[in-house]
Amino acid sequence: MAEQSADINGVRICYETIGDPGGRPLLLIMGLGGPMIWWDDDLCGLLADRGFHVIRFDNRDCGRSQAMSGRVSLIGSFLRQPPPYSLDDMADDAAGLLDHLGIESAHVTGVSLGGMISQTLAIRHPARVRSLVSVMSTTGDKRVGWPNPRVLPSLLGKPPKGRDGYVEAVLSTFKLIGSPGFTFDEDRMRTRAARTFDRGVNRAGTMRQLVAITSAANRTSQLRRLRIPALVIHGKADPLVHVSGGKATARAIPGAELILVPGMGHDLPRAVWPTLVDGIDRTARRANSHT
């Protein structure tokens, strides 16, 4: 289905569905500054082939969803200045999208920031989440999931100029934070970066999303109250969200399965897709067996 937009809680959200509408609903939530096309078309096709009705969307302040307002800084967030919006608001966007689509509950998978939003969605709207898969994410506990300092200048440096500059900057970033144990697909990344630029890049929005992360409270105690099938996947070589974040997430959610992938960094190389697709399917089937 072609991209569509909906007014969700007063925010315009761009979304797309893939696969049989009668299939198992699967909501995919992408990470920091990442539009829905970062859920690769072929990956979404593999999930649709497993019988999922795939729903992907641009988070607020990203892609073709609504750009928000408000100037922010990381220093301000550490000084407890109120952010323009929170992870709670972003989770409510996801719940509102399900409302718009007439879906009572869905299987939910999130990557990085998307994992945090997915966790928050399960905490705030437990009846809406059938199963949870949290990928290369963390709990909000500042003692775990820390970034390697060497990657921060690349993420917080001067913005590139123009389409070509953006593409080259994305390549440099993912060569730094990506998976050292897997082949880097430069052609695929170039194509994805160009598509991302063409759909709209919102650097100020990415900073507001980042401040939503840094302003969020520790979710550990709330995750312990979840009673849904859950899977946590994390790369052992992740330089952006240390593997301790994934381990802490799995410890917090009762009965969660944990998969640690050697050589995987902060991306989803094609070689990891079978692990991800099988894991999403297996976790969803656990949910079905409980009903």
C-alpha positions in Angstrom: 0.0 0.0 0.0 1.2 3.5 -0.8 2.2 5.9 2.0 -0.7 7.6 3.8 -1.0 10.2 6.5 -3.3 10.4 9.5 -3.9 13.0 12.3 -2.8 11.2 15.4 -3.3 13.0 18.7 -2.9 16.3 16.8 0.2 15.2 15.0 0.4 14.2 11.3 1.9 10.7 11.1 3.0 9.2 7.7 2.6 5.4 7.6 2.4 2.5 5.2 1.1 -1.1 5.5 2.5 -4.2 3.8 1.0 -7.6 3.4 -2.4 -9.2 4.0 -4.7 -6.9 6.1 -6.1 -10.1 7.6 -2.7 -11.2 8.8 -1.2 -10.8 12.3 -0.7 -7.0 12.8 3.0 -6.1 13.3 3.9 -2.6 14.2 7.6 -1.6 13.4 9.1 1.4 15.2 12.4 2.8 13.9 15.2 4.5 15.8 16.6 8.0 16.2 16.2 10.1 13.1 15.3 7.0 11.1 12.3 7.1 8.8 10.1 4.1 8.1 12.0 3.1 5.0 14.9 2.1 7.2 12.8 -1.0 7.7 14.1 -2.4 4.5 11.4 -3.2 1.8 12.8 -6.7 1.4 12.8 -7.3 5.2 9.2 -6.1 5.4 8.4 -8.5 2.6 9.9 -11.4 4.5 7.7 -10.6 7.5 4.6 -10.3 5.3 5.5 -13.8 3.9 5.3 -15.1 7.5 1.7 -13.9 7.7 2.2 -10.5 9.3 0.3 -7.4 8.3 3.3 -5.0 8.6 2.8 -1.4 9.7 5.7 1.0 9.5 5.6 4.7 10.1 7.7 7.8 10.4 8.0 8.9 14.0 7.1 12.5 14.7 9.9 14.9 13.7 11.1 12.5 11.1 10.6 11.8 7.4 7.2 12.8 6.2 5.6 13.0 9.6 5.0 16.3 11.2 8.0 18.4 12.2 7.5 19.7 15.7 8.8 22.9 17.3 11.0 23.8 20.3 14.7 24.5 20.6 16.6 22.0 22.7 20.1 21.1 23.9 21.6 18.1 25.5 22.9 20.2 28.4 19.4 21.5 29.0 18.0 18.0 29.1 20.6 17.0 31.7 19.6 20.1 33.7 16.0 18.7 33.7 14.6 21.3 31.4 11.2 20.0 30.1 11.5 18.5 26.6 9.1 19.5 23.8 7.7 16.0 23.9 8.6 12.7 25.6 8.8 9.0 24.9 5.3 8.7 26.4 4.1 11.1 23.6 5.8 9.0 20.9 4.3 5.8 22.4 0.9 7.4 22.3 1.5 8.2 18.6 1.9 4.5 18.0 -1.2 3.6 20.0 -3.1 6.3 18.1 -2.0 4.9 14.8 -3.4 1.5 15.8 -6.6 3.3 16.7 -6.7 4.9 13.3 -6.2 1.5 11.6 -8.9 -0.1 13.7 -6.4 -2.5 15.3 -7.1 -3.4 18.9 -3.6 -4.9 19.5 -0.5 -5.7 17.6 2.9 -7.4 17.8 5.5 -4.7 18.3 9.1 -4.5 17.3 11.3 -1.5 17.8 15.0 -0.7 17.1 17.1 1.6 19.3 14.9 4.6 20.1 12.1 2.5 18.5 12.8 -0.2 21.2 12.4 2.5 23.9 9.1 3.6 22.3 8.0 0.0 22.1 8.8 -0.6 25.7 6.9 2.5 26.7 3.9 1.5 24.5 3.8 -1.8 26.4 4.0 -0.1 29.7 1.4 2.6 29.0 -0.9 0.6 26.8 -0.4 -3.1 27.9 -3.6 -4.3 26.2 -2.4 -3.0 22.8 0.8 -5.0 22.7 0.6 -8.8 22.0 4.3 -9.4 22.0 7.4 -7.2 22.2 10.7 -7.4 20.4 13.3 -4.8 21.5 16.4 -4.6 19.3 19.7 -2.9 20.2 17.9 -0.8 22.8 18.0 -0.2 26.6 15.9 0.5 29.7 16.6 4.1 30.4 18.9 3.2 33.3 21.9 5.4 32.8 24.3 2.8 34.2 23.7 0.5 31.1 23.6 0.9 27.3 26.1 3.8 27.2 27.6 4.9 23.9 31.3 4.6 23.1 32.7 8.2 23.3 34.4 7.7 19.9 31.1 7.6 18.0 29.7 10.8 19.5 31.5 13.4 17.3 30.2 11.7 14.2 26.6 11.9 15.5 26.7 15.4 16.9 29.1 17.1 14.4 28.4 19.8 11.9 25.5 18.9 9.5 26.5 18.0 5.9 25.5 20.2 3.0 23.3 18.9 0.2 22.2 15.5 -0.9 25.7 14.2 -1.7 27.1 15.5 1.6 24.2 13.8 3.5 24.8 10.5 1.7 28.5 10.5 2.5 27.9 11.5 6.1 25.5 8.5 6.5 28.0 6.2 5.0 30.7 7.4 7.4 28.4 7.1 10.4 27.3 3.5 9.7 30.8 2.4 8.9 31.6 3.7 12.4 28.5 2.3 14.3 27.7 -0.7 12.0 28.5 -4.3 12.3 32.3 -5.2 12.1 31.4 -8.9 11.9 29.4 -8.5 8.7 30.0 -7.2 5.2 29.1 -3.5 4.9 26.7 -3.2 1.9 27.8 0.3 0.6 25.5 0.3 -2.4 22.4 -0.5 -0.3 23.4 2.1 2.3 23.9 4.8 -0.4 20.5 4.0 -1.9 18.8 4.2 1.6 20.5 7.5 2.4 19.5 9.1 -0.9 15.9 8.0 -0.3 16.0 9.3 3.2 17.2 12.7 2.0 14.6 12.9 -0.7 11.8 12.1 1.8 13.0 14.9 4.1 15.7 15.3 6.7 15.0 17.1 10.0 18.1 17.5 12.0 16.4 19.7 14.6 13.8 17.0 14.9 16.5 14.3 15.5 17.8 16.5 18.3 14.4 16.8 19.9 14.0 13.0 19.7 17.4 12.6 21.3 16.4 14.9 24.1 13.2 12.8 24.6 15.6 9.9 25.1 17.9 11.6 27.6 15.0 13.1 29.5 13.3 9.7 30.0 13.1 8.0 33.3 14.5 4.5 34.1 11.8 2.0 32.9 13.2 -1.0 34.7 10.6 -1.3 37.4 7.8 -0.8 35.0 9.2 -3.4 32.6 9.2 -5.9 35.4 5.4 -5.7 35.5 5.0 -6.7 31.9 3.3 -10.0 31.2 3.8 -10.5 27.5 6.1 -12.6 25.4 9.2 -10.7 24.8 12.5 -11.0 22.9 15.6 -8.8 23.1 18.2 -8.8 20.3 21.5 -7.0 20.7 24.8 -6.9 18.9 27.9 -7.8 21.0 29.8 -5.2 19.1 27.3 -2.3 19.3 29.2 0.9 19.9 26.2 3.2 20.2 24.1 1.3 22.7 26.4 -0.9 24.8 25.3 -4.6 25.0 24.7 -4.0 28.7 21.5 -2.2 27.7 20.1 -5.3 25.9 21.1 -7.5 28.8 19.4 -5.2 31.3 16.2 -5.1 29.1 16.0 -8.9 29.0 16.6 -9.2 32.8 13.8 -6.6 33.5 11.0 -8.3 31.4 9.8 -11.5 33.0 10.5 -14.5 30.8 12.2 -12.5 28.0 14.4 -14.3 25.5 17.8 -12.8 24.9 19.8 -13.2 21.7 23.3 -11.7 21.6 24.7 -11.6 18.1 28.5 -11.7 17.7 29.9 -9.1 15.3 26.6 -7.1 15.2 26.8 -3.4 15.8 24.1 -0.7 15.7 22.5 -1.7 12.4 20.6 -4.6 10.8 22.8 -6.2 8.2 21.1 -8.6 5.9 22.8 -11.6 7.4 21.0 -10.9 10.7 17.5 -10.7 9.1 16.8 -14.5 9.5 17.5 -14.2 13.2 15.2 -11.2 13.5 12.4 -12.6 11.3 12.5 -16.0 13.1 12.6 -14.2 16.5 9.6 -11.9 15.7 7.6 -14.9 14.4 8.6 -17.2 17.4 7.7 -14.5 19.9 4.4 -13.8 18.2 3.5 -17.5 18.3 4.2 -17.5 22.0 1.6 -14.8 22.4 -0.9 -16.8 20.4 -0.3 -19.9 22.5 -1.2 -17.8 25.6 -4.6 -16.8 24.3 
